[in-house]
Amino acid sequence: MINQPRGKVLGGSSSINGLVYIRGQRQDFDHWRQLGNAGWSYDDVLPYFRKAEDQARGADAYHGAGGPLPVSDQSETHPLCDAFIAAAQEAGHPRNSDFNGATQEGAGYYQSTSRRGLRVSAAVAYLRPALRRPNLSVVTDAHATGLILDGRVARGVEWVRGS
């Protein structure tokens, strides 16, 4: 069941921002691990990024294929973007054709979360397929106040709407 009033956007930033697909930097994840957060190094989280992706370029050491979130190259380039990238290279910055690969440094075109020219937000990739489940209800204009746990398994969400 979905209770979404007309005109409401379901989802977060992937539903409203520029469709850019870029992960956090390797150094940030590794720093979180160094601070004592087990399971948060880049090498720890990379398999989850790979599992999520349906990379248009295919699977490799940094990318996955067959996941729910399509990751695509820009279908069209723009002369102004090309000039900016060329100027960055002339200024000594490397060209980067894969900001989710070995390094994020450089200038180039970002990939996007789109398929056949249409936005694929997290809500479209993950929530829409799950709406068929009998144990799922989506309620908008509500505030989550807690989780209902059965041991370490979340069984529900406590929420309020209005007062």
N, C-alpha and C positions, 0 to 999 in steps of 0.2 A: 504494500500500500504506500502511496506517496501523497502527502498532503502539502502540495506546493501551490500557493496562491499565484494567479496570473501575474506576470510581470516581475516575478522574483527570479533571481539567479541562484541556482543550486550549485554549490561548490565554492572554493576559495579563489586564490590568485590565479590558478590555471584556467578559471572560467572568465576572468576579466582582463588579465594582463596580456602581454605581447606574444604569447606562445613560445617564448624562447626556452629551449631545453638546455639547461646547464646545471651541473652538480656543484656542490661545494668543493673547495680546494682540498687536495690530498693533505696538505700541511695542517689544515684545520681539523680534519678527522683524526690525524695522528696526534695532534696536540690534545684533543679531548681524551684520547686513550692514555696519553702520558699523564694526564691529570687524574687518572684512576678509573676512567669510565671503560670498563672491560667491554669488548665487543664493538667499539666505536672507531677503531683505526680504519684507514682507507681500505686496507686489505680485508678487514672484517665486513664492511658495508658494500664493497664492490659486487659481491655475488647477488645482493638484493637489487642493486641498480640494474645489473644484467638481466635478472629474472623479470623485472618490470618492463623492460624494453622490447619493442618490436622495431629494431634498428633497420632502416631502409638499406643501409650498406651491408647488412648481414652481421652475423656474430663474429667476434674476435675476442682477444684478451680483455678488452675494455667494454665490449658491447654485447647485448643479447638480442636474440630474435625469437619471435613467437609470443612475447609477453603482451599484456593488455594495453600498453602505452606506446602508440606509434611515434617514432622519432624519424623525422624526414629532413632532407636537404631543402634549401629554398628552391622553389620551382622556377623563380625568375630572379635574375640579378638586376642591379641598377647601376647606371654609369656613375652616379655620385658615390655610392658605396664602393665601387671598384676604385675610384679615384682616392677615396679615404684610405682604403687598404694599401694601395700603392704608395701613398704618402707616408703611411706608417712604416712600410718597409724601407723607404728611402731614408727615414729617420733612424733606422737601425733596429726596428722591431721585427721579429720573425713573422712570417705568414703562418697562420694556424688554420688548418682545415678541419680540425677536430678538437673542440674545446673540452670534450669529455674523454679524451684519450690520454696520452702520456703526460701532456702539460696543458695548462690553460693560458700560458703566456702567448701573446701575439695578437694579430689582427686578422679577421676573416669573417665569413658569414657564419652565423649561429644556425644550429639546427632547430627545428620547431616540433611541437607536439601536434602534428596535423596528419590527416590522411585524406588523399584525393581533394586537397584544397580546403578541407573543413577542420576547424578547431576540435581537438580531442582533449578535453579537460580531464582531471582526475575523476570528476563526477561521471563523465561519459565513459571513461575507460574502466572504472571500478564499480561505481554505484549502479549505473544503469543495468549492467548484467545481473547484479545482485538483487534487483527489485523483484525478480521472480521468486525469491525465497519466501516461504510462508512465515518465517520468523523475523522478518525485517519490515519495519515501518519507518518512513522518513517523515519527520515533522519539522516544518519551518517556523520561523518566528518564535523559537523556544530557546531556553537557556539550560544547558546541561549543568546539573548540580552534583552529580556523582555517578559512580559505576556500581552495578549490582554484581558482586563477585561470588563465584562458587569455587572456593579455594583460590587458585591462581587463574581461573578462567572467567572472563567477563561474560555474563549472561544477559545483561541489559544496561540501560542508561536511565538514571533518574533525571527528570527535567520538569521545568515549569514554563508556562506560557502566560503572559500577562501577570496578574497578581496571584 
